[in-house]
Amino acid sequence: VTTGQVLSLLLLFGVSSWVSAAIRYAIPEEARRGSAVGNVVADLALDLGRLPGRRLRVVSGSNKKYFGVDLTSGALLVSERIDREELCGALSPCTLSFEIVVENPLELYSGTVEIQDINDNDPVFPSSQARLEISESVAPGARFPLESAQDPDVGINSLQTYQLSANPNFALDVQTRVDGSKYAELVLEKELDREDKRELNLVLTALDGGSPPRSAHVQIHIDVVDANDNAPVFNQSTYKASVRENTPSGTLVAQISAYDLDDGPNGDIIYSFSSHTPAKVRELFALDSATGELRVKGQLDYEEAKLYEIYLQAKDKGVVPGVAHCKVLVEVVDVNDNAPEVTVTSVYSPVPEDAAPGTVVALLSVTDLDSHDNGQVNCFISPGIPFMLSSSLKNYYTLKTEGALDREKASEYNITITARDSGSPPLSAVKHILVQVSDVNDNAPKPSQDSYDVYVLENNMPGIPILNVTATDPDLGRNAQLSYTLFQGDPTVGHLFSINRENGTLYLLTSLDHEDQVEFGMMVQVQDGGFPPLATNVSVSVFVTDLNDNAPTVLYPHPNTTTTYTDVVAPGTPAGHMVTKVVAVDADAGYNAWISYTLLQATDPSLFSVGLHNGDIFTARQLREDDAPQHTLVILLKDHGEPVLSTSATVSISVAEMVKEVLTDLTDVAPANDPRKHVTFYLILAVILVSAAFFITMLSVGIFKCYKWRQSKELFNSSRSTTYRTPGPFHHIDAVRGGFTPPNFYHQVYLTTDSRQSDLLCKKPFTSSPLGSRQSTIRNGEPGLYHQIVGTASQLPAPAEQAQPNTDWRFSQTQRPGTSGSQNGEEAGAWPNNQFDTEMLQAMILASATEAADGNSTLGGGNGTMGLSARYGPQFTLQHVPDYRQNVYIPGSNATLTNAAGKRDAKNAAPAGGNKKKSGKKEKK
């Protein structure tokens, strides 16, 4: 409901019946929004519970709604910012009226809120700076009004007083107008002196009556106006000057100066000759009236007058001018007016750069027409050059070398010789002598680089330049003429390379081959043409970079032989079995020598696959009975060069149970007279010999270890006390020293019954003496040794001191005792303790050697262990024996000597059949 609607209702129903009471409140200005003014519901005796239904609201006549009612509490709240100065200005008191309208029944209440002033405004001056001009002749007591400050606050918060900064000349008088406002006046208490102080700077402060009071400041700048109360004053009463007799006209003799403390025209000074100055003096000297400069006007003569006394005056431009006087004494001085003369008698040029110090370069003489001190002459040369002057006779001088000369630093010297007399002022003469320095061969050639690295592509064109050896020689002429020579240290260098003696260009005479030689080293000598000649050596390295000019070469199967190599694979061979291997090399280097293998053509493409990077041929699937007995594979070999070069290899594979079946099929092939036909036999023989040597060595080591172990066991059993025996179902296990364990360590561990599947209970290193610590021997152990179970008992509860099982010492399946880590749980792995065990170990090692000789075994129960590591512990290995089996392929066989334990395990796990039958025959052999 707007104000107009409320007034219309009042006119319609009658105002007298609606207005019941008026309320009045007072709040300070700038009250926060939401601040409570008063409780209108309580003050008007309204029912707070019925207010939501009666639509109570506040209506005001202004555009802003300054107040609102909280219907929950009945409080009148401030809803807009209230600024007393904006609403009422300087009026006081300041009030805001409002009406409260309540419906059901309709009632109208009026209210008034008085806005109380707070000190929220600073006094303000019209400008931040005021300027006054006051003459220094003004008498004390003069008054000067100042601009007043304004403060929009009212009452005690309005402007109350003024303050003036401390000064010796002025005081402040604060006056009150009729309306109660304050204004200030400056009062001169002490007369001003412009010569003492040209200007004054004061600060006027206006203060209101708030708490704390607010203030404003204005800067008052006072300029002191001058009065002609000072006469001119000279700096000195007498001036003295000396002038040479040949001084030209216009030369400054002296400058007089006077000052006047006054300002403006009262301080402007005019200089002039005094009235009693002689006319002759006015003819010889001139005085500048503005600057006071005294200058020579005529020709002075020492013989005519030696001293002049001149009287001058200074006046200001005041109404009553002030005058000052001074005197100038001018002395005429005889001058040295003849300069010395230098004559060069002889010059010896050029001078060799290796001339010794003290070498005579020139002779000269000096003359001066003046007499006495003006005729005494001294000669000297400019510093910083390797020359000096010496005098043996009066007025005669010799120019000599003082230090070593270097033509490369300075090829000539323009020597300046200065002759100066002793007159006042001295006169001097200058003479220039040009001395040239001749060259000597004292610098060896300096190459731009001490060594060069040149990279040349192989198969280059003969006669091409590959390098330009450059050198410089700072000498001159023939001493700087350089020649280049190629040292013939290597005879092949002279046939392959040549160098131009004049410009140092290195030529390549023939085409190079990276596969023949990769690097060439040579020495180039650079020699000048001096006498004696000087030389410098430069190292040149030529590197031949590779091009892809060699196709891969097949080593196996041999491509250039009439003998057909047929590889045999047994029927039923599973997928992933390696049948044979294509061996090839590439004479190039780097990427050009990387070979990839691809199956280009095959009798049955689905049966075989080839390794992309190693050339291994595997069965892609298991061989079936309906597969062809003969297979021919064409393998494409490509390198990674640009362009790519390739070759092919043909591999024949027969599917047969025995090698004899293949030989029967190949009887129609005539044997070729190949000098390498016995390579396979020699290779097998070498493997057998190596295996036999290894077997004998290991057998000897085993017998020696058994012997030592038996000795230690007997010693231990004889000295053991019953105090350290473990009762119950636990039985100690004697630990013998392994082949790589120091002999001064003895160990013993405890295992539970059924120790193949239990954990190791304790492990500790202990003393090195078996006799001094038998108790430690029983109670401590160390991992990595070989153990033997002495006895087992039925499964009984463990004693109280038994340690918890340690999962770190569980044996994996491949580490279970057995011949190759795969025997059943009924067998217990142990070091041979009797003749039966020893014979089993000998048979196992013999079988391993036989498999290595046949080429059908991978010779591995682990990495380099020959199947012994899994049976006798992880320390029984061949880690220190180089493994030459990875890249050995035996032509005519179906296996490769590798180090893969997984293949052996897979082969042992395969079902029995033809392979098992064949293995049995081989073992019988």
Rosetta blueprint (number, residue, H / E / L):
1 V L
2 T L
3 T H
4 G H
5 Q H
6 V H
7 L H
8 S H
9 L H
10 L H
11 L H
12 L H
13 F H
14 G L
15 V L
16 S L
17 S L
18 W L
19 V E
20 S E
21 A E
22 A E
23 I E
24 R E
25 Y E
26 A E
27 I E
28 P E
29 E L
30 E L
31 A L
32 R L
33 R L
34 G L
35 S L
36 A E
37 V E
38 G E
39 N E
40 V H
41 V H
42 A H
43 D H
44 L L
45 A L
46 L L
47 D L
48 L H
49 G H
50 R H
51 L H
52 P H
53 G H
54 R H
55 R L
56 L L
57 R E
58 V E
59 V E
60 S L
61 G L
62 S L
63 N L
64 K L
65 K L
66 Y L
67 F E
68 G E
69 V E
70 D E
71 L L
72 T L
73 S L
74 G L
75 A E
76 L E
77 L E
78 V E
79 S L
80 E L
81 R L
82 I L
83 D L
84 R H
85 E H
86 E H
87 L H
88 C H
89 G L
90 A L
91 L L
92 S L
93 P L
94 C E
95 T E
96 L E
97 S E
98 F E
99 E E
100 I E
101 V E
102 V E
103 E L
104 N L
105 P L
106 L L
107 E E
108 L E
109 Y E
110 S E
111 G E
112 T E
113 V E
114 E E
115 I E
116 Q E
117 D L
118 I L
119 N L
120 D L
121 N L
122 D L
123 P L
124 V E
125 F L
126 P L
127 S L
128 S L
129 Q E
130 A E
131 R E
132 L E
133 E E
134 I E
135 S E
136 E L
137 S L
138 V L
139 A L
140 P L
141 G L
142 A L
143 R E
144 F E
145 P E
146 L L
147 E L
148 S L
149 A L
150 Q E
151 D L
152 P L
153 D L
154 V L
155 G H
156 I H
157 N H
158 S L
159 L E
160 Q E
161 T E
162 Y E
163 Q E
164 L E
165 S L
166 A L
167 N L
168 P L
169 N L
170 F E
171 A E
172 L E
173 D E
174 V E
175 Q E
176 T E
177 R L
178 V L
179 D L
180 G L
181 S L
182 K E
183 Y E
184 A E
185 E E
186 L E
187 V E
188 L E
189 E L
190 K L
191 E L
192 L L
193 D L
194 R L
195 E L
196 D L
197 K L
198 R L
199 E E
200 L E
201 N E
202 L E
203 V E
204 L E
205 T E
206 A E
207 L E
208 D E
209 G L
210 G L
211 S L
212 P L
213 P L
214 R L
215 S E
216 A E
217 H E
218 V E
219 Q E
220 I E
221 H E
222 I E
223 D E
224 V E
225 V E
226 D L
227 A L
228 N L
229 D L
230 N L
231 A L
232 P L
233 V E
234 F E
235 N L
236 Q L
237 S L
238 T E
239 Y E
240 K E
241 A E
242 S E
243 V E
244 R E
245 E L
246 N L
247 T L
248 P L
249 S L
250 G L
251 T L
252 L E
253 V E
254 A E
255 Q E
256 I L
257 S L
258 A E
259 Y E
260 D L
261 L L
262 D L
263 D L
264 G H
265 P H
266 N H
267 G L
268 D L
269 I E
270 I E
271 Y E
272 S E
273 F E
274 S L
275 S L
276 H L
277 T L
278 P L
279 A H
280 K H
281 V H
282 R H
283 E H
284 L H
285 F E
286 A E
287 L E
288 D L
289 S L
290 A L
291 T L
292 G L
293 E E
294 L E
295 R E
296 V E
297 K L
298 G L
299 Q L
300 L L
301 D L
302 Y L
303 E L
304 E L
305 A L
306 K L
307 L E
308 Y E
309 E E
310 I E
311 Y E
312 L E
313 Q E
314 A E
315 K E
316 D E
317 K L
318 G L
319 V L
320 V L
321 P L
322 G L
323 V E
324 A E
325 H E
326 C E
327 K E
328 V E
329 L E
330 V E
331 E E
332 V E
333 V E
334 D L
335 V L
336 N L
337 D L
338 N L
339 A L
340 P L
341 E E
342 V E
343 T E
344 V E
345 T E
346 S E
347 V E
348 Y L
349 S L
350 P L
351 V E
352 P E
353 E L
354 D L
355 A L
356 A L
357 P L
358 G L
359 T L
360 V E
361 V E
362 A E
363 L E
364 L E
365 S E
366 V E
367 T E
368 D L
369 L L
370 D L
371 S L
372 H H
373 D H
374 N H
375 G H
376 Q L
377 V E
378 N E
379 C E
380 F E
381 I E
382 S L
383 P L
384 G L
385 I L
386 P L
387 F E
388 M E
389 L E
390 S E
391 S E
392 S E
393 L E
394 K L
395 N L
396 Y E
397 Y E
398 T E
399 L E
400 K E
401 T E
402 E L
403 G L
404 A L
405 L L
406 D L
407 R L
408 E L
409 K L
410 A L
411 S L
412 E E
413 Y E
414 N E
415 I E
416 T E
417 I E
418 T E
419 A E
420 R E
421 D E
422 S L
423 G L
424 S L
425 P L
426 P L
427 L L
428 S E
429 A E
430 V E
431 K E
432 H E
433 I E
434 L E
435 V E
436 Q E
437 V E
438 S E
439 D L
440 V L
441 N L
442 D L
443 N L
444 A L
445 P L
446 K E
447 P E
448 S L
449 Q L
450 D L
451 S E
452 Y E
453 D E
454 V E
455 Y E
456 V E
457 L E
458 E L
459 N L
460 N L
461 M L
462 P L
463 G L
464 I E
465 P E
466 I E
467 L E
468 N E
469 V L
470 T L
471 A E
472 T E
473 D L
474 P L
475 D L
476 L L
477 G H
478 R H
479 N H
480 A H
481 Q L
482 L E
483 S E
484 Y E
485 T E
486 L E
487 F L
488 Q L
489 G L
490 D L
491 P H
492 T H
493 V H
494 G H
495 H H
496 L H
497 F E
498 S E
499 I E
500 N L
501 R L
502 E L
503 N L
504 G L
505 T E
506 L E
507 Y E
508 L E
509 L L
510 T L
511 S L
512 L L
513 D L
514 H L
515 E L
516 D L
517 Q L
518 V L
519 E E
520 F E
521 G E
522 M E
523 M E
524 V E
525 Q E
526 V E
527 Q E
528 D E
529 G L
530 G L
531 F L
532 P L
533 P L
534 L L
535 A E
536 T E
537 N E
538 V E
539 S E
540 V E
541 S E
542 V E
543 F E
544 V E
545 T E
546 D L
547 L L
548 N L
549 D L
550 N L
551 A L
552 P L
553 T E
554 V E
555 L E
556 Y E
557 P L
558 H L
559 P L
560 N L
561 T L
562 T L
563 T L
564 T L
565 Y L
566 T E
567 D E
568 V E
569 V E
570 A L
571 P L
572 G L
573 T L
574 P L
575 A L
576 G L
577 H L
578 M E
579 V E
580 T E
581 K E
582 V L
583 V E
584 A E
585 V E
586 D L
587 A L
588 D L
589 A L
590 G H
591 Y H
592 N H
593 A H
594 W L
595 I E
596 S E
597 Y E
598 T E
599 L E
600 L E
601 Q E
602 A E
603 T L
604 D L
605 P L
606 S L
607 L L
608 F E
609 S E
610 V E
611 G L
612 L L
613 H L
614 N L
615 G L
616 D E
617 I E
618 F E
619 T E
620 A L
621 R L
622 Q L
623 L L
624 R L
625 E L
626 D L
627 D L
628 A L
629 P L
630 Q E
631 H E
632 T E
633 L E
634 V E
635 I E
636 L E
637 L E
638 K E
639 D E
640 H L
641 G L
642 E L
643 P L
644 V L
645 L L
646 S E
647 T E
648 S E
649 A E
650 T E
651 V E
652 S E
653 I E
654 S E
655 V E
656 A L
657 E L
658 M L
659 V H
660 K H
661 E H
662 V H
663 L H
664 T H
665 D H
666 L L
667 T L
668 D L
669 V L
670 A L
671 P L
672 A L
673 N L
674 D L
675 P L
676 R L
677 K L
678 H L
679 V H
680 T H
681 F H
682 Y H
683 L H
684 I H
685 L H
686 A H
687 V H
688 I H
689 L H
690 V H
691 S H
692 A H
693 A H
694 F H
695 F H
696 I H
697 T H
698 M H
699 L H
700 S H
701 V H
702 G H
703 I H
704 F H
705 K H
706 C H
707 Y H
708 K H
709 W H
710 R H
711 Q H
712 S H
713 K H
714 E H
715 L H
716 F H
717 N H
718 S H
719 S H
720 R L
721 S L
722 T H
723 T H
724 Y H
725 R L
726 T L
727 P L
728 G L
729 P L
730 F L
731 H E
732 H E
733 I E
734 D E
735 A E
736 V E
737 R L
738 G L
739 G L
740 F L
741 T L
742 P L
743 P L
744 N L
745 F L
746 Y L
747 H E
748 Q E
749 V E
750 Y E
751 L E
752 T L
753 T L
754 D L
755 S H
756 R H
757 Q H
758 S L
759 D L
760 L L
761 L L
762 C L
763 K L
764 K L
765 P L
766 F L
767 T L
768 S L
769 S L
770 P L
771 L L
772 G L
773 S L
774 R H
775 Q H
776 S H
777 T H
778 I H
779 R H
780 N L
781 G L
782 E L
783 P L
784 G L
785 L L
786 Y E
787 H E
788 Q E
789 I E
790 V L
791 G L
792 T L
793 A L
794 S L
795 Q L
796 L L
797 P L
798 A L
799 P L
800 A L
801 E L
802 Q L
803 A L
804 Q L
805 P L
806 N L
807 T H
808 D H
809 W H
810 R L
811 F L
812 S L
813 Q H
814 T H
815 Q H
816 R L
817 P L
818 G L
819 T L
820 S L
821 G L
822 S L
823 Q L
824 N L
825 G L
826 E L
827 E L
828 A L
829 G L
830 A L
831 W L
832 P L
833 N L
834 N L
835 Q H
836 F H
837 D H
838 T H
839 E H
840 M H
841 L H
842 Q H
843 A H
844 M H
845 I H
846 L H
847 A H
848 S H
849 A H
850 T H
851 E H
852 A H
853 A H
854 D H
855 G L
856 N L
857 S L
858 T L
859 L L
860 G L
861 G L
862 G L
863 N L
864 G L
865 T L
866 M L
867 G L
868 L L
869 S H
870 A H
871 R H
872 Y H
873 G L
874 P L
875 Q L
876 F L
877 T L
878 L L
879 Q L
880 H L
881 V L
882 P L
883 D L
884 Y L
885 R L
886 Q L
887 N L
888 V E
889 Y E
890 I L
891 P L
892 G L
893 S L
894 N L
895 A L
896 T E
897 L E
898 T L
899 N L
900 A L
901 A H
902 G H
903 K H
904 R H
905 D H
906 A H
907 K H
908 N H
909 A H
910 A L
911 P L
912 A L
913 G L
914 G H
915 N H
916 K H
917 K H
918 K H
919 S H
920 G H
921 K H
922 K H
923 E H
924 K H
925 K L
